Each structure stands twice: as structure tokens, then as C-alpha cells.
Amino acid sequence: MSAEGMLWMNGKSHLAESIAVKKAKTTNQDW
């Protein structure tokens, strides 16, 4: 895989991680 591809994959997983964190925080606030 190219360096650009690896950066793209890293960015994508990081984005998914932050979305999951935001969802978790929102869920915790609802409770």
C-alpha cells in the first residue's frame, strides 16, 4: 500500500473513532 493510502486509512479510522466517542458521550449524557 502506498504512503498516501496508509495515511487515508489512518485518517478514516481516526474519524470513525472520534464519531464513536461522540456517540458514547451523547449516550452517557442522555442517561
Secondary structure, DSSP 4 states (H G I P E B T S, - for coil): --HHHHHHHHHHHHHHHHHHHHHHHHHHHH-
